[in-house]
Amino acid sequence: MHNIALIAALEGTRHQVTTDWFAIMAMLKTRNMSDDAIKIVYNDLCAGLRVTTRGVTLAKAMDSDLDKSIV
């Protein structure tokens, strides 16, 4: 897995931050997510999908379009 730029939003809030895959992966591991499930989340994000899991909504940040309304 490579590091990718992400936009993350906590469920139930409008607060959004830019982060990266390695930070999110570490957070998901602390929340007892399996390695297979983490790989699925990574593949979905790389495909351009928006993913909601473990209390956070994630989307891949586009280089030319860092529009925070994506999530």
Buried (B, 14 or more C-beta within 10 A) or exposed (E): EEEBEBBBBEEEEEEBEEBEBEEBBEBBEEEEBEEEEBEBBBEBBEEEEBBEBBEBBBBBBEEEEEEEEBB
